[in-house]
Amino acid sequence: MQCGRASRLIAVQGSECGNSVGAEFRRFSGVDRIMVHLGRALNAVRARPDSPRRSSPAEAVPDPDPPLADAERRHAAALMRVNHAGEVAAQALYQGQALGARQDHIRRTLERAAEEENDHLDWCAERVSELGARTSRLTAAWYLGSLAIGAAAGAAGDRVSLGFLAETERQVVRHLEDHLERLPDRDAKSRAILEAMRREEAGHASTALAAGASPLPYPVRRAMRSLARVMTFTAYRL
């Protein structure tokens, strides 16, 4: 069967249509991209991300023996809920930025980052469930607020948008390092996920800098850190 516009949209959501997701997405019209992002938005908000390209790093790690104590499990689940909320926000940021990108190679950079973030989103959601908890009740708010911020960054121009990506990822790396220190020592599964995420987030920052990212002014960086602290505090509890 010939792959038309509708089937290309389905291909991005995980069906095989003979071409890679990235190649298909680059041939989309503006309306196509909006529709794809709407689909991803619904999946992210419902804690049902697109099918991951890669299995979770936690799958290769045995369960702790004896199992985590209740207090350890609740704390680890809350930390992973924060990380899931962060990945929802990352999806929205990069989707908003990609919609406003002026150059194709910048759009592709953002789309590749979003594809990896989708894997992170799935890994975190799965781990939260394994720990007997739920994702944040404010997922829709994290998504919509981040989408607006991403769209604003995209509208400011490609170099500013890349600078926003680089600074976001630098802050995410520091956040992940903090969570790696705060995780229960025996929660090796969550640790494997966060270590893999940290490596890839650092790679996103390096890619953005190499592509010509403009440094962000200090007040913007400070505002980003303040917003991140609010989300971290709230998502740990809600």
Secondary structure, DSSP 8 states (H G I E B T S, - for coil): ----HHHHHHHHTT---SS-HHHHHHT--HHHHHHHHHHHHHHHHTT--S--SS--GGGGS---SS---HHHHHHHHHHHHHHHHHHHHHHHHHHHHHHH-SSHHHHHHHHHHHHHHHHHHHHHHHHHHHTT----TTHHHHHHHHHHHHHHHHHT-HHHHHHHHHHHHHHHHHHHHHHHHHS-TT-HHHHHHHHHHHHHHHHHHHHHHHTT-----HHHHHHHHHHHHHHHHHHHH-
